[in-house]
Amino acid sequence: MNNILGKKITQARKQKKISQRDLATIFKDYNIIVSSGAISKWEKGDALPNPYQLLALCQILDIRAYLKSVVHSSF
């Protein structure tokens, strides 16, 4: 399985110079509890964020347009 989402999360997070730990802390602003370990699993492709976490990721990392294009190209 190709880990497209995980790679994009990693790329966007690093581009914004946010550590996994800092990203986990930012999720609290969205009333979502996420550990840095969970973020690591998303980036490695070992797990996927749930829909609420994914929506928050889109806001935090500004990857809405990218995900929209991936979804549309999949169908």
PDB file of N, CA, C and O in Angstrom:
ATOM      1  N   MET A   1       0.839  -1.188   0.000  1.00  0.00           N
ATOM      2  CA  MET A   1       0.000   0.000   0.000  1.00  0.00           C
ATOM      3  C   MET A   1       0.881   1.247   0.000  1.00  0.00           C
ATOM      4  O   MET A   1       1.865   1.329   0.735  1.00  0.00           O
ATOM      5  N   ASN A   2       0.521   2.186  -0.811  1.00  0.00           N
ATOM      6  CA  ASN A   2       1.288   3.414  -0.923  1.00  0.00           C
ATOM      7  C   ASN A   2       0.837   4.388   0.172  1.00  0.00           C
ATOM      8  O   ASN A   2      -0.358   4.642   0.322  1.00  0.00           O
ATOM      9  N   ASN A   3       1.762   4.914   0.911  1.00  0.00           N
ATOM     10  CA  ASN A   3       1.459   5.784   2.053  1.00  0.00           C
ATOM     11  C   ASN A   3       1.419   7.253   1.629  1.00  0.00           C
ATOM     12  O   ASN A   3       2.223   8.062   2.093  1.00  0.00           O
ATOM     13  N   ILE A   4       0.488   7.589   0.754  1.00  0.00           N
ATOM     14  CA  ILE A   4       0.398   8.949   0.223  1.00  0.00           C
ATOM     15  C   ILE A   4       0.063   9.948   1.326  1.00  0.00           C
ATOM     16  O   ILE A   4       0.696  10.999   1.431  1.00  0.00           O
ATOM     17  N   LEU A   5      -0.928   9.621   2.144  1.00  0.00           N
ATOM     18  CA  LEU A   5      -1.352  10.546   3.199  1.00  0.00           C
ATOM     19  C   LEU A   5      -0.242  10.767   4.220  1.00  0.00           C
ATOM     20  O   LEU A   5       0.030  11.903   4.609  1.00  0.00           O
ATOM     21  N   GLY A   6       0.388   9.703   4.645  1.00  0.00           N
ATOM     22  CA  GLY A   6       1.458   9.822   5.635  1.00  0.00           C
ATOM     23  C   GLY A   6       2.613  10.682   5.145  1.00  0.00           C
ATOM     24  O   GLY A   6       3.163  11.493   5.891  1.00  0.00           O
ATOM     25  N   LYS A   7       2.970  10.494   3.892  1.00  0.00           N
ATOM     26  CA  LYS A   7       4.054  11.293   3.306  1.00  0.00           C
ATOM     27  C   LYS A   7       3.666  12.767   3.237  1.00  0.00           C
ATOM     28  O   LYS A   7       4.492  13.646   3.486  1.00  0.00           O
ATOM     29  N   LYS A   8       2.410  13.030   2.900  1.00  0.00           N
ATOM     30  CA  LYS A   8       1.961  14.421   2.808  1.00  0.00           C
ATOM     31  C   LYS A   8       1.916  15.058   4.195  1.00  0.00           C
ATOM     32  O   LYS A   8       2.283  16.223   4.347  1.00  0.00           O
ATOM     33  N   ILE A   9       1.476  14.318   5.202  1.00  0.00           N
ATOM     34  CA  ILE A   9       1.463  14.851   6.563  1.00  0.00           C
ATOM     35  C   ILE A   9       2.883  15.212   6.982  1.00  0.00           C
ATOM     36  O   ILE A   9       3.123  16.295   7.515  1.00  0.00           O
ATOM     37  N   THR A  10       3.817  14.303   6.739  1.00  0.00           N
ATOM     38  CA  THR A  10       5.219  14.554   7.099  1.00  0.00           C
ATOM     39  C   THR A  10       5.751  15.784   6.372  1.00  0.00           C
ATOM     40  O   THR A  10       6.355  16.665   6.984  1.00  0.00           O
ATOM     41  N   GLN A  11       5.524  15.836   5.071  1.00  0.00           N
ATOM     42  CA  GLN A  11       6.026  16.951   4.263  1.00  0.00           C
ATOM     43  C   GLN A  11       5.449  18.286   4.735  1.00  0.00           C
ATOM     44  O   GLN A  11       6.187  19.255   4.914  1.00  0.00           O
ATOM     45  N   ALA A  12       4.144  18.335   4.934  1.00  0.00           N
ATOM     46  CA  ALA A  12       3.503  19.592   5.340  1.00  0.00           C
ATOM     47  C   ALA A  12       3.933  19.999   6.748  1.00  0.00           C
ATOM     48  O   ALA A  12       4.142  21.180   7.024  1.00  0.00           O
ATOM     49  N   ARG A  13       4.063  19.015   7.631  1.00  0.00           N
ATOM     50  CA  ARG A  13       4.473  19.307   9.010  1.00  0.00           C
ATOM     51  C   ARG A  13       5.891  19.872   9.035  1.00  0.00           C
ATOM     52  O   ARG A  13       6.163  20.851   9.729  1.00  0.00           O
ATOM     53  N   LYS A  14       6.777  19.262   8.289  1.00  0.00           N
ATOM     54  CA  LYS A  14       8.168  19.736   8.247  1.00  0.00           C
ATOM     55  C   LYS A  14       8.275  21.090   7.555  1.00  0.00           C
ATOM     56  O   LYS A  14       9.090  21.928   7.941  1.00  0.00           O
ATOM     57  N   GLN A  15       7.459  21.300   6.544  1.00  0.00           N
ATOM     58  CA  GLN A  15       7.466  22.581   5.843  1.00  0.00           C
ATOM     59  C   GLN A  15       7.064  23.708   6.796  1.00  0.00           C
ATOM     60  O   GLN A  15       7.585  24.820   6.705  1.00  0.00           O
ATOM     61  N   LYS A  16       6.141  23.416   7.702  1.00  0.00           N
ATOM     62  CA  LYS A  16       5.711  24.414   8.683  1.00  0.00           C
ATOM     63  C   LYS A  16       6.602  24.425   9.930  1.00  0.00           C
ATOM     64  O   LYS A  16       6.369  25.182  10.873  1.00  0.00           O
ATOM     65  N   LYS A  17       7.631  23.562   9.912  1.00  0.00           N
ATOM     66  CA  LYS A  17       8.590  23.475  11.017  1.00  0.00           C
ATOM     67  C   LYS A  17       7.902  23.160  12.354  1.00  0.00           C
ATOM     68  O   LYS A  17       8.166  23.789  13.379  1.00  0.00           O
ATOM     69  N   ILE A  18       7.012  22.166  12.302  1.00  0.00           N
ATOM     70  CA  ILE A  18       6.277  21.721  13.489  1.00  0.00           C
ATOM     71  C   ILE A  18       6.734  20.299  13.808  1.00  0.00           C
ATOM     72  O   ILE A  18       6.741  19.436  12.930  1.00  0.00           O
ATOM     73  N   SER A  19       7.111  20.057  15.048  1.00  0.00           N
ATOM     74  CA  SER A  19       7.476  18.703  15.460  1.00  0.00           C
ATOM     75  C   SER A  19       6.205  17.880  15.661  1.00  0.00           C
ATOM     76  O   SER A  19       5.109  18.432  15.755  1.00  0.00           O
ATOM     77  N   GLN A  20       6.356  16.574  15.726  1.00  0.00           N
ATOM     78  CA  GLN A  20       5.200  15.715  16.007  1.00  0.00           C
ATOM     79  C   GLN A  20       4.606  16.059  17.369  1.00  0.00           C
ATOM     80  O   GLN A  20       3.386  16.066  17.531  1.00  0.00           O
ATOM     81  N   ARG A  21       5.441  16.336  18.322  1.00  0.00           N
ATOM     82  CA  ARG A  21       4.969  16.698  19.664  1.00  0.00           C
ATOM     83  C   ARG A  21       4.185  18.016  19.631  1.00  0.00           C
ATOM     84  O   ARG A  21       3.135  18.140  20.262  1.00  0.00           O
ATOM     85  N   ASP A  22       4.709  18.997  18.886  1.00  0.00           N
ATOM     86  CA  ASP A  22       4.011  20.284  18.760  1.00  0.00           C
ATOM     87  C   ASP A  22       2.673  20.119  18.042  1.00  0.00           C
ATOM     88  O   ASP A  22       1.681  20.746  18.415  1.00  0.00           O
ATOM     89  N   LEU A  23       2.650  19.276  17.017  1.00  0.00           N
ATOM     90  CA  LEU A  23       1.404  19.031  16.296  1.00  0.00           C
ATOM     91  C   LEU A  23       0.363  18.406  17.229  1.00  0.00           C
ATOM     92  O   LEU A  23      -0.809  18.782  17.195  1.00  0.00           O
ATOM     93  N   ALA A  24       0.786  17.470  18.046  1.00  0.00           N
ATOM     94  CA  ALA A  24      -0.130  16.860  19.016  1.00  0.00           C
ATOM     95  C   ALA A  24      -0.699  17.913  19.959  1.00  0.00           C
ATOM     96  O   ALA A  24      -1.874  17.850  20.323  1.00  0.00           O
ATOM     97  N   THR A  25       0.115  18.868  20.354  1.00  0.00           N
ATOM     98  CA  THR A  25      -0.339  19.949  21.236  1.00  0.00           C
ATOM     99  C   THR A  25      -1.335  20.859  20.510  1.00  0.00           C
ATOM    100  O   THR A  25      -2.319  21.297  21.107  1.00  0.00           O
ATOM    101  N   ILE A  26      -1.090  21.142  19.247  1.00  0.00           N
ATOM    102  CA  ILE A  26      -1.987  22.003  18.468  1.00  0.00           C
ATOM    103  C   ILE A  26      -3.374  21.375  18.348  1.00  0.00           C
ATOM    104  O   ILE A  26      -4.378  22.087  18.321  1.00  0.00           O
ATOM    105  N   PHE A  27      -3.431  20.057  18.278  1.00  0.00           N
ATOM    106  CA  PHE A  27      -4.727  19.375  18.199  1.00  0.00           C
ATOM    107  C   PHE A  27      -5.631  19.732  19.380  1.00  0.00           C
ATOM    108  O   PHE A  27      -6.855  19.704  19.252  1.00  0.00           O
ATOM    109  N   LYS A  28      -5.046  20.061  20.510  1.00  0.00           N
ATOM    110  CA  LYS A  28      -5.851  20.420  21.690  1.00  0.00           C
ATOM    111  C   LYS A  28      -6.715  21.647  21.421  1.00  0.00           C
ATOM    112  O   LYS A  28      -7.793  21.785  22.001  1.00  0.00           O
ATOM    113  N   ASP A  29      -6.251  22.544  20.544  1.00  0.00           N
ATOM    114  CA  ASP A  29      -7.046  23.723  20.168  1.00  0.00           C
ATOM    115  C   ASP A  29      -8.338  23.321  19.460  1.00  0.00           C
ATOM    116  O   ASP A  29      -9.287  24.102  19.400  1.00  0.00           O
ATOM    117  N   TYR A  30      -8.369  22.105  18.926  1.00  0.00           N
ATOM    118  CA  TYR A  30      -9.541  21.570  18.228  1.00  0.00           C
ATOM    119  C   TYR A  30     -10.312  20.583  19.116  1.00  0.00           C
ATOM    120  O   TYR A  30     -11.200  19.870  18.648  1.00  0.00           O
ATOM    121  N   ASN A  31      -9.956  20.557  20.390  1.00  0.00           N
ATOM    122  CA  ASN A  31     -10.560  19.630  21.359  1.00  0.00           C
ATOM    123  C   ASN A  31     -10.396  18.176  20.939  1.00  0.00           C
ATOM    124  O   ASN A  31     -11.291  17.353  21.130  1.00  0.00           O
ATOM    125  N   ILE A  32      -9.241  17.878  20.366  1.00  0.00           N
ATOM    126  CA  ILE A  32      -8.915  16.523  19.934  1.00  0.00           C
ATOM    127  C   ILE A  32      -7.620  16.117  20.635  1.00  0.00           C
ATOM    128  O   ILE A  32      -6.618  16.830  20.583  1.00  0.00           O
ATOM    129  N   ILE A  33      -7.661  14.976  21.281  1.00  0.00           N
ATOM    130  CA  ILE A  33      -6.467  14.468  21.967  1.00  0.00           C
ATOM    131  C   ILE A  33      -5.764  13.477  21.037  1.00  0.00           C
ATOM    132  O   ILE A  33      -6.335  12.460  20.644  1.00  0.00           O
ATOM    133  N   VAL A  34      -4.525  13.794  20.699  1.00  0.00           N
ATOM    134  CA  VAL A  34      -3.701  12.948  19.829  1.00  0.00           C
ATOM    135  C   VAL A  34      -2.310  12.906  20.422  1.00  0.00           C
ATOM    136  O   VAL A  34      -1.792  13.933  20.862  1.00  0.00           O
ATOM    137  N   SER A  35      -1.701  11.743  20.440  1.00  0.00           N
ATOM    138  CA  SER A  35      -0.333  11.635  20.939  1.00  0.00           C
ATOM    139  C   SER A  35       0.650  11.791  19.776  1.00  0.00           C
ATOM    140  O   SER A  35       0.296  11.601  18.612  1.00  0.00           O
ATOM    141  N   SER A  36       1.869  12.134  20.116  1.00  0.00           N
ATOM    142  CA  SER A  36       2.890  12.226  19.070  1.00  0.00           C
ATOM    143  C   SER A  36       3.147  10.842  18.478  1.00  0.00           C
ATOM    144  O   SER A  36       3.539  10.722  17.317  1.00  0.00           O
ATOM    145  N   GLY A  37       2.928   9.805  19.272  1.00  0.00           N
ATOM    146  CA  GLY A  37       3.071   8.428  18.768  1.00  0.00           C
ATOM    147  C   GLY A  37       2.043   8.110  17.698  1.00  0.00           C
ATOM    148  O   GLY A  37       2.348   7.413  16.730  1.00  0.00           O
ATOM    149  N   ALA A  38       0.821   8.618  17.864  1.00  0.00           N
ATOM    150  CA  ALA A  38      -0.218   8.409  16.850  1.00  0.00           C
ATOM    151  C   ALA A  38       0.161   9.119  15.559  1.00  0.00           C
ATOM    152  O   ALA A  38      -0.025   8.581  14.467  1.00  0.00           O
ATOM    153  N   ILE A  39       0.686  10.315  15.685  1.00  0.00           N
ATOM    154  CA  ILE A  39       1.118  11.065  14.498  1.00  0.00           C
ATOM    155  C   ILE A  39       2.238  10.316  13.780  1.00  0.00           C
ATOM    156  O   ILE A  39       2.265  10.256  12.551  1.00  0.00           O
ATOM    157  N   SER A  40       3.145   9.755  14.542  1.00  0.00           N
ATOM    158  CA  SER A  40       4.216   8.955  13.956  1.00  0.00           C
ATOM    159  C   SER A  40       3.646   7.772  13.170  1.00  0.00           C
ATOM    160  O   SER A  40       4.119   7.468  12.075  1.00  0.00           O
ATOM    161  N   LYS A  41       2.638   7.112  13.722  1.00  0.00           N
ATOM    162  CA  LYS A  41       2.007   5.980  13.032  1.00  0.00           C
ATOM    163  C   LYS A  41       1.329   6.428  11.742  1.00  0.00           C
ATOM    164  O   LYS A  41       1.389   5.722  10.735  1.00  0.00           O
ATOM    165  N   TRP A  42       0.680   7.605  11.764  1.00  0.00           N
ATOM    166  CA  TRP A  42       0.051   8.122  10.535  1.00  0.00           C
ATOM    167  C   TRP A  42       1.117   8.345   9.474  1.00  0.00           C
ATOM    168  O   TRP A  42       0.943   7.975   8.313  1.00  0.00           O
ATOM    169  N   GLU A  43       2.217   8.951   9.883  1.00  0.00           N
ATOM    170  CA  GLU A  43       3.276   9.294   8.926  1.00  0.00           C
ATOM    171  C   GLU A  43       3.942   8.048   8.349  1.00  0.00           C
ATOM    172  O   GLU A  43       4.367   8.053   7.193  1.00  0.00           O
ATOM    173  N   LYS A  44       4.037   6.990   9.137  1.00  0.00           N
ATOM    174  CA  LYS A  44       4.645   5.743   8.668  1.00  0.00           C
ATOM    175  C   LYS A  44       3.666   4.869   7.898  1.00  0.00           C
ATOM    176  O   LYS A  44       4.065   3.908   7.241  1.00  0.00           O
ATOM    177  N   GLY A  45       2.375   5.209   7.983  1.00  0.00           N
ATOM    178  CA  GLY A  45       1.363   4.396   7.312  1.00  0.00           C
ATOM    179  C   GLY A  45       0.888   3.222   8.133  1.00  0.00           C
ATOM    180  O   GLY A  45       0.220   2.331   7.610  1.00  0.00           O
ATOM    181  N   ASP A  46       1.223   3.204   9.424  1.00  0.00           N
ATOM    182  CA  ASP A  46       0.796   2.117  10.307  1.00  0.00           C
ATOM    183  C   ASP A  46      -0.624   2.318  10.816  1.00  0.00           C
ATOM    184  O   ASP A  46      -1.236   1.378  11.324  1.00  0.00           O
ATOM    185  N   ALA A  47      -1.154   3.529  10.688  1.00  0.00           N
ATOM    186  CA  ALA A  47      -2.514   3.856  11.134  1.00  0.00           C
ATOM    187  C   ALA A  47      -2.994   5.056  10.334  1.00  0.00           C
ATOM    188  O   ALA A  47      -2.209   5.729   9.666  1.00  0.00           O
ATOM    189  N   LEU A  48      -4.288   5.311  10.411  1.00  0.00           N
ATOM    190  CA  LEU A  48      -4.878   6.471   9.735  1.00  0.00           C
ATOM    191  C   LEU A  48      -5.599   7.340  10.754  1.00  0.00           C
ATOM    192  O   LEU A  48      -6.144   6.827  11.732  1.00  0.00           O
ATOM    193  N   PRO A  49      -5.608   8.644  10.537  1.00  0.00           N
ATOM    194  CA  PRO A  49      -6.379   9.520  11.425  1.00  0.00           C
ATOM    195  C   PRO A  49      -7.874   9.280  11.201  1.00  0.00           C
ATOM    196  O   PRO A  49      -8.302   8.934  10.100  1.00  0.00           O
ATOM    197  N   ASN A  50      -8.658   9.471  12.264  1.00  0.00           N
ATOM    198  CA  ASN A  50     -10.107   9.365  12.096  1.00  0.00           C
ATOM    199  C   ASN A  50     -10.601  10.626  11.377  1.00  0.00           C
ATOM    200  O   ASN A  50      -9.828  11.567  11.198  1.00  0.00           O
ATOM    201  N   PRO A  51     -11.862  10.662  10.967  1.00  0.00           N
ATOM    202  CA  PRO A  51     -12.346  11.828  10.204  1.00  0.00           C
ATOM    203  C   PRO A  51     -12.166  13.170  10.923  1.00  0.00           C
ATOM    204  O   PRO A  51     -11.824  14.167  10.287  1.00  0.00           O
ATOM    205  N   TYR A  52     -12.392  13.204  12.233  1.00  0.00           N
ATOM    206  CA  TYR A  52     -12.214  14.463  12.984  1.00  0.00           C
ATOM    207  C   TYR A  52     -10.753  14.896  12.994  1.00  0.00           C
ATOM    208  O   TYR A  52     -10.443  16.075  12.826  1.00  0.00           O
ATOM    209  N   GLN A  53      -9.867  13.937  13.190  1.00  0.00           N
ATOM    210  CA  GLN A  53      -8.442  14.234  13.186  1.00  0.00           C
ATOM    211  C   GLN A  53      -7.995  14.692  11.793  1.00  0.00           C
ATOM    212  O   GLN A  53      -7.172  15.598  11.662  1.00  0.00           O
ATOM    213  N   LEU A  54      -8.545  14.057  10.763  1.00  0.00           N
ATOM    214  CA  LEU A  54      -8.182  14.424   9.398  1.00  0.00           C
ATOM    215  C   LEU A  54      -8.629  15.844   9.069  1.00  0.00           C
ATOM    216  O   LEU A  54      -7.890  16.600   8.440  1.00  0.00           O
ATOM    217  N   LEU A  55      -9.838  16.206   9.492  1.00  0.00           N
ATOM    218  CA  LEU A  55     -10.304  17.576   9.263  1.00  0.00           C
ATOM    219  C   LEU A  55      -9.419  18.591   9.977  1.00  0.00           C
ATOM    220  O   LEU A  55      -9.098  19.641   9.422  1.00  0.00           O
ATOM    221  N   ALA A  56      -9.029  18.275  11.202  1.00  0.00           N
ATOM    222  CA  ALA A  56      -8.136  19.168  11.942  1.00  0.00           C
ATOM    223  C   ALA A  56      -6.776  19.263  11.245  1.00  0.00           C
ATOM    224  O   ALA A  56      -6.208  20.349  11.138  1.00  0.00           O
ATOM    225  N   LEU A  57      -6.257  18.128  10.771  1.00  0.00           N
ATOM    226  CA  LEU A  57      -4.984  18.136  10.037  1.00  0.00           C
ATOM    227  C   LEU A  57      -5.057  19.045   8.822  1.00  0.00           C
ATOM    228  O   LEU A  57      -4.120  19.790   8.536  1.00  0.00           O
ATOM    229  N   CYS A  58      -6.171  18.980   8.109  1.00  0.00           N
ATOM    230  CA  CYS A  58      -6.340  19.830   6.931  1.00  0.00           C
ATOM    231  C   CYS A  58      -6.245  21.305   7.307  1.00  0.00           C
ATOM    232  O   CYS A  58      -5.639  22.098   6.586  1.00  0.00           O
ATOM    233  N   GLN A  59      -6.836  21.665   8.423  1.00  0.00           N
ATOM    234  CA  GLN A  59      -6.781  23.049   8.896  1.00  0.00           C
ATOM    235  C   GLN A  59      -5.373  23.419   9.365  1.00  0.00           C
ATOM    236  O   GLN A  59      -4.825  24.444   8.959  1.00  0.00           O
ATOM    237  N   ILE A  60      -4.803  22.592  10.205  1.00  0.00           N
ATOM    238  CA  ILE A  60      -3.509  22.892  10.822  1.00  0.00           C
ATOM    239  C   ILE A  60      -2.391  22.963   9.780  1.00  0.00           C
ATOM    240  O   ILE A  60      -1.582  23.890   9.785  1.00  0.00           O
ATOM    241  N   LEU A  61      -2.359  21.969   8.888  1.00  0.00           N
ATOM    242  CA  LEU A  61      -1.265  21.867   7.928  1.00  0.00           C
ATOM    243  C   LEU A  61      -1.597  22.473   6.565  1.00  0.00           C
ATOM    244  O   LEU A  61      -0.757  22.493   5.664  1.00  0.00           O
ATOM    245  N   ASP A  62      -2.823  22.964   6.423  1.00  0.00           N
ATOM    246  CA  ASP A  62      -3.276  23.587   5.174  1.00  0.00           C
ATOM    247  C   ASP A  62      -3.105  22.635   3.991  1.00  0.00           C
ATOM    248  O   ASP A  62      -2.475  22.975   2.989  1.00  0.00           O
ATOM    249  N   ILE A  63      -3.674  21.440   4.124  1.00  0.00           N
ATOM    250  CA  ILE A  63      -3.567  20.434   3.065  1.00  0.00           C
ATOM    251  C   ILE A  63      -4.934  20.080   2.472  1.00  0.00           C
ATOM    252  O   ILE A  63      -5.082  19.028   1.850  1.00  0.00           O
ATOM    253  N   ARG A  64      -5.925  20.945   2.658  1.00  0.00           N
ATOM    254  CA  ARG A  64      -7.273  20.679   2.131  1.00  0.00           C
ATOM    255  C   ARG A  64      -7.262  20.463   0.622  1.00  0.00           C
ATOM    256  O   ARG A  64      -7.813  19.476   0.134  1.00  0.00           O
ATOM    257  N   ALA A  65      -6.643  21.369  -0.117  1.00  0.00           N
ATOM    258  CA  ALA A  65      -6.642  21.286  -1.580  1.00  0.00           C
ATOM    259  C   ALA A  65      -5.952  20.012  -2.051  1.00  0.00           C
ATOM    260  O   ALA A  65      -6.405  19.363  -2.995  1.00  0.00           O
ATOM    261  N   TYR A  66      -4.858  19.660  -1.391  1.00  0.00           N
ATOM    262  CA  TYR A  66      -4.136  18.439  -1.764  1.00  0.00           C
ATOM    263  C   TYR A  66      -5.021  17.210  -1.569  1.00  0.00           C
ATOM    264  O   TYR A  66      -5.119  16.370  -2.463  1.00  0.00           O
ATOM    265  N   LEU A  67      -5.661  17.100  -0.413  1.00  0.00           N
ATOM    266  CA  LEU A  67      -6.507  15.939  -0.144  1.00  0.00           C
ATOM    267  C   LEU A  67      -7.703  15.888  -1.087  1.00  0.00           C
ATOM    268  O   LEU A  67      -8.116  14.810  -1.514  1.00  0.00           O
ATOM    269  N   LYS A  68      -8.247  17.026  -1.402  1.00  0.00           N
ATOM    270  CA  LYS A  68      -9.376  17.078  -2.335  1.00  0.00           C
ATOM    271  C   LYS A  68      -8.956  16.537  -3.699  1.00  0.00           C
ATOM    272  O   LYS A  68      -9.699  15.781  -4.325  1.00  0.00           O
ATOM    273  N   SER A  69      -7.769  16.921  -4.158  1.00  0.00           N
ATOM    274  CA  SER A  69      -7.291  16.435  -5.461  1.00  0.00           C
ATOM    275  C   SER A  69      -7.022  14.940  -5.441  1.00  0.00           C
ATOM    276  O   SER A  69      -7.258  14.257  -6.437  1.00  0.00           O
ATOM    277  N   VAL A  70      -6.531  14.423  -4.323  1.00  0.00           N
ATOM    278  CA  VAL A  70      -6.259  12.980  -4.209  1.00  0.00           C
ATOM    279  C   VAL A  70      -7.572  12.211  -4.223  1.00  0.00           C
ATOM    280  O   VAL A  70      -7.679  11.182  -4.890  1.00  0.00           O
ATOM    281  N   VAL A  71      -8.556  12.691  -3.504  1.00  0.00           N
ATOM    282  CA  VAL A  71      -9.850  12.014  -3.450  1.00  0.00           C
ATOM    283  C   VAL A  71     -10.501  12.011  -4.823  1.00  0.00           C
ATOM    284  O   VAL A  71     -11.014  10.981  -5.261  1.00  0.00           O
ATOM    285  N   HIS A  72     -10.490  13.141  -5.506  1.00  0.00           N
ATOM    286  CA  HIS A  72     -11.118  13.230  -6.815  1.00  0.00           C
ATOM    287  C   HIS A  72     -10.402  12.366  -7.846  1.00  0.00           C
ATOM    288  O   HIS A  72     -11.046  11.821  -8.742  1.00  0.00           O
ATOM    289  N   SER A  73      -9.087  12.230  -7.736  1.00  0.00           N
ATOM    290  CA  SER A  73      -8.361  11.411  -8.714  1.00  0.00           C
ATOM    291  C   SER A  73      -8.535   9.917  -8.428  1.00  0.00           C
ATOM    292  O   SER A  73      -8.244   9.084  -9.287  1.00  0.00           O
ATOM    293  N   SER A  74      -9.009   9.575  -7.225  1.00  0.00           N
ATOM    294  CA  SER A  74      -9.208   8.172  -6.868  1.00  0.00           C
ATOM    295  C   SER A  74     -10.525   7.609  -7.413  1.00  0.00           C
ATOM    296  O   SER A  74     -10.704   6.394  -7.491  1.00  0.00           O
ATOM    297  N   PHE A  75     -11.431   8.494  -7.785  1.00  0.00           N
ATOM    298  CA  PHE A  75     -12.757   8.030  -8.232  1.00  0.00           C
ATOM    299  C   PHE A  75     -12.960   8.204  -9.688  1.00  0.00           C
ATOM    300  O   PHE A  75     -14.022   7.861 -10.208  1.00  0.00           O
TER     301      PHE A  75
END
